[in-house]
Amino acid sequence: ILSERLTKACPISNRQRGFRRAVGCSKNLKVLQILMKHAKSEHHALGVIFIDLEKAFDTMSHSHILLTLKQIGLD
């Protein structure tokens, strides 16, 4: 229920892979492979950053999260 309400209030880009039902990381790996191959063939530099957001919400103020959700119309 919460996922549906959040999706309506804050539409998720089709590029978003995390936190979506039935979408794994295999597509992200394929995109990365394509980008790496293209950069190599064109002799372009490619910077890649991996960010681990595990337990990201545990470190945020829950009252701030609730306030933000309320401000965008989710309560």
Secondary structure, DSSP 8 states (H G I E B T S, - for coil): -HHHHHHHHS---TT--TT-TT--SHHHHHHHHHHHHHHHHTT----------TTGGGSS-HHHHHHHHHHTT--
